[in-house]
Amino acid sequence: MVEAGTFGGEVLYGTLQNGTLSAGKISDLVPAEVQEKYNAYIQQMIDGTFMQ
């Protein structure tokens, strides 16, 4: 949009689904089963199925 000269004047929403937001990496000190659960929750948020 910047290159095309059309940037500005509109609201942009950053989400996990459109790739604007991302979840941080978990420390290797976190147990593998907790990391798996965390990654599953993130994927559910991306898919739009979290807490449904």
N, C-alpha and C positions, 0 to 999 in steps of 0.2 A: 504494500500500500504506500509506503514511503517512496519507493522508487517510481511508482505510478503517479505520485502527486495527489493521492486521494486520502491520505491519512488525516484523521481528525474529524471532529464533529459527530462522532457516534460512540455509543457505549459498547465496549468490548468486555465480554465475560470470560474469564479464565477458569477452566475446569480440568479435571482429570480426563474427561471424555475427549476434549478437543486438544489435549496435549500441552496446554498452556501451563498447567500445574503438574507437579510430579511429587511423589513421595520420596523421602530421603532414604538412604541406605541404612540398614541396621548394622550395628556393630557385630563383629564376629564373636563377641563375648555373650551375645544373646543366644540362648539355647535354640537349636535347629527347629524344634517343634513350635516355638514361639514365632520364629521367623516365618515359618510356613503359614501359620495362622494370620500373621500380619499381611503377608503377600496375598493371601486369599481374600482378606478384607479389602485390600487395595483393588484387586481385580473386580470384586463385587461392586465397588464404587464406580469403577470405569464402566462396567456393564450396566449400571443403573439398577442393580438388584440388591444392594446393601440395605439391610433392615426392612426387607419386604416380606 
